[in-house]
Amino acid sequence: MSEVTQAFEAAAQRVQALDERPDNDTLLRLYALYKQGSEGDVRGPKPGFFDFVGTAKYDAWAKLAGTEKTAAMQQYIALVDKLTG
């Protein structure tokens, strides 16, 4: 396992222990970076019109299409570091 992957997984654990819940934009960014870093580009159909949360998550992830997994992992780690201060 690479050093970046280990740091990514550690950041995913640390984000669960945040004292306060981040705002929705930050949560979407965390979600999208995590998914891009762990799975790569978004796949599958976009959620239905009335699935507002699912659609927001899908759109946030889709905006990162083409971003290398390692780059997404590094951005995720940096965002978690900023949130955990």
GUKEGU-333295 format. One line per 4 residues: number of its first residue (from 0); their letters; for each residue x, y, z of N, C-alpha, C. Coordinates in steps of 0.001 Angstrom, whole numbers, plus 500000, padded with zeros to 6 digits. Example, Ala and Ser with C-alpha at 12.3 -4.5 7.8 and 13.67 -1.06 7.14 Angstrom:
<pts>
0> as> 513190 494310 507800 512300 495500 507800 513200 496700 507800 ~ 512850 497750 507080 513670 498940 507140 512900 500030 507870 $
</pts>
This chain:
<pts>
0> msev> 500844 498820 500000 500000 500000 500000 500893 501248 500000 ~ 500565 502186 499123 501395 503381 499003 501194 504318 500196 ~ 502129 505224 500341 502073 506201 501428 500839 507098 501296 ~ 500511 507483 500053 499340 508330 499814 498065 507575 500170 $
4> tqaf> 497993 506310 499793 496810 505505 500105 496632 505361 501611 ~ 497719 505153 502328 497653 505043 503786 497172 506355 504409 ~ 497702 507474 503932 497301 508783 504448 495838 509067 504114 ~ 495398 508628 502926 494006 508791 502483 493064 508032 503417 $
8> eaaa> 493411 506794 503708 492574 505985 504598 492564 506551 506019 ~ 493710 507072 506465 493776 507688 507794 492916 508952 507838 ~ 492935 509721 506760 492117 510937 506687 490632 510585 506717 ~ 490262 509490 506056 488868 509052 506061 488417 508684 507477 $
12> qrvq> 489314 508153 508272 488996 507835 509665 488898 509111 510507 ~ 489827 510028 510271 489836 511277 511046 488600 512124 510787 ~ 488108 512117 509554 486951 512954 509219 485704 512482 509973 ~ 485657 511207 510312 484523 510669 511078 484491 511219 512504 $
16> alde> 485626 511693 512989 485730 512144 514377 485678 513668 514518 ~ 485244 514368 513475 485161 515826 513557 484207 516241 514672 ~ 484576 517306 515375 483743 517802 516473 482424 518382 515979 ~ 482470 519091 514850 481241 519645 514307 481102 519292 512840 $
20> rpdn> 479863 519212 512411 479557 518819 511036 479901 519966 510085 ~ 480665 519684 509021 480981 520733 508041 479715 521173 507298 ~ 479797 522322 506632 478662 522791 505843 478440 521855 504646 ~ 477291 521979 504013 476919 521063 502932 477887 521089 501759 $
24> dtll> 478398 522277 501396 479357 522356 500282 480629 521575 500603 ~ 481087 521692 501840 482287 520964 502252 482018 519463 502285 ~ 480838 519074 502760 480480 517651 502773 480447 517081 501358 ~ 479890 517836 500420 479862 517378 499026 481271 517261 498463 $
28> rlya> 482126 518215 498799 483518 518172 498322 484242 516955 498899 ~ 484041 516708 500197 484637 515525 500825 484160 514253 500142 ~ 482855 514169 499912 482269 512990 499271 482877 512775 497882 ~ 482873 513845 497089 483351 513733 495711 484824 513344 495660 $
32> lykq> 485642 513975 496487 487074 513647 496494 487307 512218 496968 ~ 486535 511789 497964 486682 510417 498455 486326 509420 497355 ~ 485199 509651 496700 484767 508725 495646 485750 508726 494473 ~ 486225 509904 494083 487178 509984 492975 488481 509294 493354 $
36> gseg> 488926 509484 494587 490168 508871 495038 490070 507368 495208 ~ 488900 506882 495578 488758 505448 495815 488234 504679 494611 ~ 487415 505318 493765 486797 504598 492648 487117 505151 491268 ~ 487606 506388 491188 487850 507002 489885 486616 507740 489399 $
40> dvrg> 486523 507933 488087 485423 508704 487503 484065 508104 487821 ~ 483075 508995 487929 481698 508594 488226 481182 507645 487140 ~ 480417 506655 487592 479816 505681 486673 478348 505516 487041 ~ 477597 504975 486116 476198 504695 486394 475306 505873 486058 $
44> pkpg> 474003 505618 486073 473051 506677 485722 472920 507709 486835 ~ 472610 508924 486421 472371 509998 487384 471070 509698 488130 ~ 471034 509951 489446 469801 509701 490214 468623 510518 489672 ~ 467442 510084 490002 466227 510735 489531 466092 512163 490028 $
48> ffdf> 465227 512906 489373 465033 514327 489647 464676 514613 491105 ~ 463890 513763 491720 463444 514015 493084 464405 513510 494155 ~ 465490 512873 493732 466534 512445 494674 467558 513571 494753 ~ 467215 514619 495519 468037 515823 495562 469439 515569 496101 $
52> vgta> 469532 514795 497171 470841 514499 497769 471674 513651 496811 ~ 471065 512611 496258 471774 511749 495321 472260 512503 494103 ~ 471421 513401 493594 471789 514207 492429 472945 515145 492767 ~ 472895 515774 493931 473973 516685 494344 475291 515929 494477 $
56> kyda> 475239 514732 495070 476457 513918 495215 476998 513514 493846 ~ 476101 513062 492973 476503 512638 491633 477172 513797 490890 ~ 476530 514978 490927 477069 516146 490224 478426 516566 490780 ~ 478573 516543 492106 479850 516915 492723 480957 515961 492282 $
60> wakl> 480642 514670 492248 481619 513673 491828 481936 513826 490343 ~ 480895 514047 489528 481076 514164 488078 481982 515341 487717 ~ 481976 516399 488528 482831 517565 488265 484311 517206 488348 ~ 484632 516118 489022 486031 515706 489175 486480 514712 488106 $
64> agte> 485620 514445 487142 485958 513476 486087 487290 513842 485446 ~ 488138 512849 485282 489449 513053 484681 490551 513321 485692 ~ 490164 513579 486948 491164 513793 487995 491778 512450 488377 ~ 493088 512389 488396 493776 511157 488780 493402 510783 490210 $
68> ktaa> 493324 509488 490472 492982 509027 491814 493934 509584 492868 ~ 495227 509557 492568 496220 510034 493538 496031 511523 493820 ~ 495743 512302 492790 495525 513739 492977 494281 513971 493838 ~ 493226 513205 493600 492005 513334 494402 492284 512951 495849 $
72> mqqy> 493074 511895 496044 493439 511483 497405 494183 512602 498121 ~ 495135 513225 497432 495924 514290 498033 495056 515499 498387 ~ 494101 515832 497517 493194 516946 497794 492288 516618 498979 ~ 491848 515378 499066 491005 514932 500183 491782 515047 501493 $
76> ialv> 493005 514560 501491 493853 514617 502686 494045 516075 503117 ~ 494320 516963 502154 494532 518380 502464 493263 519004 503059 ~ 492101 518658 502532 490841 519207 503043 490572 518686 504460 ~ 490812 517426 504695 490624 516867 506042 491608 517508 507018 $
80> dklt> 492847 517705 506576 493851 518372 507433 493366 519777 507816 ~ 492790 520483 506852 492274 521832 507107 491125 521785 508106 ~ 490246 520799 507974 489086 520688 508867 489461 520250 510270 ~ 490501 519441 510377 490898 518935 511696 491937 519818 512365 $
84> g> 492419 520793 511606 493320 521804 512132 494504 521283 512806 $
</pts>
